[in-house]
Amino acid sequence: MSEFPLEIRDPVYGFIPFDDWERQIIDSFPFQRLRRIQQLALTSFIYPGAVHSRFEHSLGVMHLATLMFNNIISRESNMNLLKDILGYREIGIEKTRRLIRLAALLHDIGHAPFSHAGEEIMPVNSQTGKKYKHENYTSAIIRNALKSCIEDHKINKANYKITADDVANLIDGLSTDFLFWKVLISSQLDADKGDYLLRDSHHIGVKYGVYDYNRLLNTLALGIDPETKNDIILGVREDGWHVAESVILARYQMFTQVYFHKTRRAFDYHLLNAFKKILKNEVLPDTNHLDEYLDIDDYVIWEHIKKNKLDKDFRALLYREQVRAIYSTKEMKSNDSQKNIEKKSAILNDHKIPFIVDELNSLWYKSKIDLEIMVIDKENNPSPLSKYSPIVQNIGEIGQSRIYVDKVNQEKGKEFIDDK
């Protein structure tokens, strides 16, 4: 009998297998809530096919993380390192596989309504003084609302004894015993990015995010940290660095062509204003009020929006009466770009035309040595991808700024700033 006797059809991978323990988690209220949170917020206003949810993405990440893990341990050289350096045996392999599956499945359980768009209205943590992120909610939900679901199923109790803390610690990067496996959950080569590139491209109908994921799976490798000699490094084989490079380029294309699309950003602006008008104190409940937080999803926000069709921001979302971009800088950040924004903003001010400046800053590949994708040579020595790829070596920061105005001021505003 298969270890994972259940399956669900998926548009990217065909079928995703799981078992009764995982089904119990999938059927829980916090996970089912992900059906009501769109993966790409209001991107469907531009690309109509982008109506997929965090629910299917989370299943996909679990599946891809499992494929990545299975490919790593299927190679004898990788298994020898796990056995010799970390003392892995069959029971350890099986527990690790299960832990990775659960962490991948639940990595997005804490997302706000409309995914990343909702992150703008998260409250400030009174203890740290920092704004909450969806990862903070993820950890809290796993340790509290899903604790029994994870720990008390007979499959877990009889075989793995995985705790909710084990799962949350792997996601949070606090698991010293499994730290290098976090690369599969959260890194520049993780199953999250690997899945959303393929899935978003599929639903949107573009090829920007498509990469050869079968080749990527085949080239995953383990190396040895040259400094400690006792730590494992997870990366790609030397003959596979080109596919790692293609993942980075796919992300760049998706960011510039889809995620940072000028009209999508306009709707994010109205959505943020709508959030503030709908929510108490203009922020989401904090992690001390998880029940309240979990009760808010995209559907709840839409119900509020539909009740007040006279509100400017609500109308923008209901009838596509969004602000329009009349000026955009180039994609790469520069001093000249900032000067141009300031100059054109001053012109609009002089003509008393209301406007909004939207600033985007994203380093889609982090070139710090401890964050880079690592390339493993035949002697198990790791080197950063930037050593191999001149494209990666010269990657800069996306730093695009845009000026938006209301539709009624679109032609006039553009005329003023184009004349100067």
C-alpha positions in Angstrom: 0.0 0.0 0.0 1.3 3.5 -0.9 2.5 5.7 1.9 0.3 8.4 0.4 -2.9 6.7 -0.7 -4.9 9.9 -1.4 -4.3 12.3 -4.3 -5.7 15.5 -5.7 -5.4 16.7 -9.3 -3.2 19.7 -9.9 -2.8 21.7 -13.1 1.0 22.0 -12.7 2.1 18.5 -11.5 -0.8 16.3 -12.5 -1.5 14.6 -9.2 -0.4 15.5 -5.6 -0.4 12.5 -3.2 -1.0 12.8 0.5 -2.3 10.7 3.4 -5.0 10.9 6.1 -2.7 12.8 8.5 -2.1 15.5 6.0 -5.8 15.4 4.9 -6.8 16.3 8.5 -4.5 19.3 8.4 -5.8 20.3 4.9 -9.4 20.0 6.0 -8.8 22.3 9.1 -10.3 25.7 9.1 -7.0 27.7 8.9 -5.9 25.7 5.8 -9.3 25.8 4.1 -9.3 29.6 4.6 -6.5 29.7 2.0 -9.1 28.8 -0.7 -10.5 32.3 0.0 -7.2 34.1 -0.4 -6.1 34.8 -4.0 -2.4 34.0 -4.7 -1.9 37.2 -6.6 -4.4 39.6 -5.0 -6.1 41.7 -7.8 -3.7 40.6 -10.6 -6.8 39.0 -12.2 -8.0 42.5 -13.1 -5.2 42.6 -15.7 -4.7 38.8 -16.3 -8.1 37.3 -15.9 -6.8 33.8 -15.4 -4.9 34.7 -12.2 -7.7 33.6 -9.9 -5.8 30.8 -8.2 -5.5 30.6 -4.5 -3.0 30.2 -1.7 -4.6 26.8 -1.2 -3.5 25.2 -4.4 -0.1 26.9 -4.2 0.5 25.4 -0.7 -0.3 21.9 -1.9 2.1 22.5 -4.8 4.9 23.7 -2.6 4.5 20.5 -0.4 4.7 18.4 -3.6 7.7 20.2 -5.1 9.6 20.2 -1.8 9.0 16.4 -1.6 10.3 16.0 -5.1 13.4 18.0 -4.2 14.1 16.1 -1.1 13.5 12.7 -2.8 16.0 13.7 -5.6 18.6 14.7 -3.1 18.5 11.5 -1.1 18.3 9.3 -4.2 21.9 10.2 -5.1 24.4 8.0 -3.3 27.0 10.8 -2.8 24.4 12.9 -1.0 23.3 10.0 1.2 26.9 9.3 2.2 27.3 12.9 3.4 24.1 12.7 5.4 25.2 9.4 7.0 28.8 10.2 7.6 28.5 13.8 8.8 25.0 13.9 10.4 24.5 10.2 11.3 21.3 9.9 9.2 19.6 6.5 9.1 16.4 5.4 7.4 14.2 6.5 10.3 15.8 9.9 10.3 15.3 10.2 6.5 11.6 9.4 6.8 11.0 11.8 9.7 12.8 14.6 7.8 10.8 14.0 4.7 7.6 14.3 6.7 8.7 17.4 8.5 9.7 19.1 5.2 6.3 18.2 3.7 4.4 19.7 6.7 6.5 22.9 6.7 6.1 23.3 3.0 2.3 22.7 3.2 1.9 25.2 6.0 4.4 27.9 5.0 1.7 30.3 3.8 -1.0 29.5 6.4 -0.6 33.0 8.0 -1.2 35.1 4.9 -3.5 38.1 5.1 -6.4 38.8 2.8 -5.2 39.3 -0.8 -1.9 37.8 0.1 1.1 40.3 0.1 -1.2 43.2 -0.6 -2.6 42.6 3.0 0.8 42.7 4.5 0.7 46.5 4.4 -2.0 46.6 7.1 -0.4 44.3 9.6 0.0 45.8 13.1 3.2 46.6 15.0 4.4 44.0 17.5 4.4 45.8 20.8 7.3 43.6 22.1 9.7 44.0 19.2 8.5 47.3 17.9 8.6 45.8 14.4 5.7 45.3 12.0 4.2 41.8 11.9 4.8 39.7 8.7 2.8 36.8 7.5 5.5 34.5 8.7 4.8 35.6 12.3 1.1 34.6 11.9 2.2 31.4 10.2 4.3 30.4 13.2 1.5 31.4 15.7 -1.2 29.5 13.8 1.0 26.3 13.6 1.9 26.4 17.3 -1.6 27.1 18.5 -4.6 26.5 16.1 -3.0 23.5 14.4 -1.1 22.0 17.3 -3.5 19.2 17.9 -4.0 18.6 14.2 -0.3 18.1 13.8 0.6 16.2 17.0 -2.4 14.0 17.8 -3.0 12.0 14.6 -2.2 8.3 15.0 0.2 8.2 12.0 2.3 10.8 13.7 2.1 9.4 17.2 3.1 5.9 16.1 5.8 6.8 13.7 7.3 10.3 13.7 6.4 12.2 16.9 6.7 15.5 15.1 5.5 18.5 17.1 4.0 21.7 16.0 7.1 23.5 17.3 9.2 21.3 15.0 7.3 22.5 12.0 7.3 26.1 13.0 11.0 26.1 13.9 11.9 24.7 10.5 9.9 27.5 8.8 11.3 30.1 11.2 14.9 28.9 10.7 15.2 28.0 14.4 15.7 24.2 13.9 19.4 23.5 14.5 18.9 19.8 13.7 17.4 20.5 10.3 18.7 24.0 9.5 20.2 23.3 6.1 16.9 21.8 5.0 15.3 25.2 5.3 16.7 25.9 1.9 13.9 23.9 0.5 11.3 26.0 2.5 12.7 29.5 2.4 15.7 30.5 0.3 16.5 31.7 -3.2 16.2 28.1 -4.4 13.1 27.0 -2.4 10.0 25.1 -3.3 7.9 28.2 -2.7 9.5 30.2 -5.5 9.8 27.1 -7.6 6.1 26.5 -7.4 4.8 30.1 -7.7 6.8 30.8 -10.9 5.3 27.8 -12.6 1.8 28.1 -11.2 1.5 31.9 -11.7 2.8 31.5 -15.3 0.3 28.7 -16.0 -2.8 30.6 -14.7 -1.8 34.0 -16.1 -1.0 32.5 -19.5 2.6 33.8 -19.8 6.0 32.0 -20.2 8.0 34.5 -18.1 8.2 32.3 -15.0 8.7 28.9 -16.8 12.0 27.1 -16.1 13.1 23.4 -16.4 12.1 22.2 -13.0 12.9 18.6 -13.8 16.5 19.6 -14.6 16.6 21.6 -11.4 15.5 18.5 -9.4 18.1 16.4 -11.1 21.0 18.8 -10.2 20.3 19.3 -6.5 23.3 18.4 -4.4 24.8 18.5 -1.0 28.2 19.9 -0.1 30.4 20.5 2.9 30.9 23.8 4.6 34.6 24.5 4.0 35.0 26.4 7.2 33.3 24.1 9.7 33.8 20.8 7.8 30.9 19.5 9.8 28.0 21.4 8.3 26.0 20.5 5.2 25.4 23.0 2.3 22.5 22.5 -0.1 22.8 23.7 -3.6 23.1 22.6 -7.2 25.7 20.5 -9.0 28.4 22.3 -11.0 26.8 21.0 -14.2 23.5 22.5 -13.2 24.3 26.1 -12.5 22.6 27.3 -15.7 19.2 26.0 -14.5 19.7 27.9 -11.2 20.5 31.0 -13.2 17.3 30.5 -15.2 15.2 30.5 -12.0 16.7 33.9 -11.1 15.9 35.3 -14.6 12.4 33.8 -14.4 11.8 35.7 -11.2 13.1 38.9 -12.7 10.7 38.6 -15.7 7.7 37.8 -13.4 8.5 40.8 -11.1 8.9 43.3 -13.9 6.1 42.0 -16.2 3.5 40.7 -13.7 4.0 41.4 -10.0 5.0 45.1 -10.6 2.6 45.7 -13.4 1.6 49.4 -13.4 -2.2 48.6 -13.3 -1.8 45.9 -10.7 0.0 48.4 -8.5 -2.8 50.9 -9.0 -5.3 48.4 -7.6 -3.0 47.6 -4.7 -3.2 51.3 -3.8 -7.0 51.3 -3.7 -7.1 48.0 -1.9 -4.8 49.4 0.8 -7.1 52.4 1.3 -10.1 50.1 1.4 -8.4 47.9 4.1 -7.9 51.0 6.3 -11.5 52.0 5.9 -12.9 48.6 6.7 -10.7 47.3 9.5 -10.8 48.5 13.1 -7.9 50.8 13.9 -6.9 50.4 10.2 -4.9 47.3 11.0 -5.4 43.5 11.2 -5.8 41.7 14.5 -2.4 40.7 16.0 -1.2 37.2 16.8 -2.9 37.3 20.2 -6.2 37.4 18.4 -5.8 34.6 15.9 -9.5 33.7 15.7 -10.3 37.2 14.6 -7.5 37.2 12.1 -8.5 33.8 10.6 -12.1 35.1 10.2 -10.9 37.7 7.7 -10.4 36.6 4.1 -10.9 38.1 0.6 -14.6 37.3 0.7 -15.1 39.3 3.9 -13.3 42.3 2.5 -15.3 42.2 -0.8 -18.6 42.1 1.2 -17.6 45.4 2.9 -16.5 46.9 -0.4 -19.9 46.1 -2.0 -21.8 47.8 0.8 -20.5 51.3 0.0 -20.3 51.8 -3.7 -20.1 55.6 -3.3 -16.6 55.5 -1.8 -13.9 56.4 -4.2 -11.6 53.5 -3.5 -14.4 51.0 -3.3 -15.7 52.2 -6.7 -12.2 51.9 -8.2 -12.2 48.2 -7.2 -15.8 47.5 -8.3 -15.8 49.4 -11.6 -12.1 49.6 -12.5 -12.0 53.4 -11.9 -8.4 53.1 -10.7 -5.7 55.8 -10.8 -3.7 55.8 -14.0 0.1 55.9 -14.4 1.3 58.9 -16.3 5.1 58.5 -15.7 7.4 55.6 -15.0 11.2 55.5 -14.4 13.3 52.8 -15.8 13.4 49.5 -13.9 16.9 49.9 -12.3 17.3 52.3 -9.4 19.4 55.4 -10.1 19.8 59.0 -8.8 18.6 60.4 -12.1 15.3 58.5 -11.7 14.7 60.0 -8.3 15.5 63.5 -9.6 13.0 63.0 -12.5 10.3 61.9 -10.1 10.9 65.0 -7.9 10.9 67.3 -10.9 7.7 66.0 -12.4 6.0 65.9 -8.9 6.8 69.6 -8.6 5.2 70.4 -11.9 2.0 68.6 -10.9 2.0 70.5 -7.6 2.4 73.8 -9.4 -0.7 72.9 -11.6 -2.6 71.7 -8.5 -3.1 68.2 -9.9 -3.4 65.5 -7.1 -1.0 62.6 -7.7 0.4 59.6 -6.1 4.0 58.4 -6.2 4.5 54.6 -6.1 8.0 53.4 -5.3 9.1 49.9 -5.8 12.4 48.5 -4.5 13.2 44.8 -4.7 16.5 42.9 -4.9 15.1 39.8 -6.6 18.5 38.0 -6.0 20.5 38.6 -2.9 24.2 38.4 -3.6 25.4 38.2 0.0 27.5 35.0 0.3 25.4 33.5 3.1 22.2 34.0 1.0 23.3 33.0 -2.5 22.5 29.8 -4.3 25.4 27.6 -3.9 27.1 25.5 -6.6 28.6 22.2 -5.5 31.7 20.9 -7.3 32.8 17.3 -7.6 34.8 17.5 -4.4 31.7 18.7 -2.5 33.0 22.2 -2.2 30.4 25.0 -2.4 30.8 28.3 -4.3 28.3 31.1 -4.9 26.3 31.1 -8.1 27.7 34.6 -8.9 31.1 33.0 -9.4 29.8 31.1 -12.3 27.2 33.4 -13.8 28.2 36.9 -15.0 24.5 37.8 -15.2 23.9 37.0 -11.6 27.2 38.7 -10.7 25.9 42.0 -12.2 22.4 41.9 -10.9 21.1 45.1 -9.5 18.1 46.3 -7.5 14.8 46.9 -9.1 14.0 50.4 -8.2 11.1 51.7 -10.3 8.9 54.7 -9.4 5.7 55.7 -11.0 3.4 58.7 -10.8 -0.4 58.1 -10.8 -3.3 60.5 -11.2 -7.1 60.2 -11.3 -8.6 59.3 -14.7 -10.0 62.8 -15.2 -6.5 64.2 -14.8 -4.7 61.6 -16.9 -4.4 63.5 -20.2 -3.8 66.9 -18.7 -1.2 65.6 -16.2 0.7 63.7 -18.8 0.7 66.7 -21.1 2.2 68.9 -18.3 5.0 66.6 -17.4 5.8 65.6 -21.0 6.3 69.3 -21.9 9.2 69.6 -19.5 
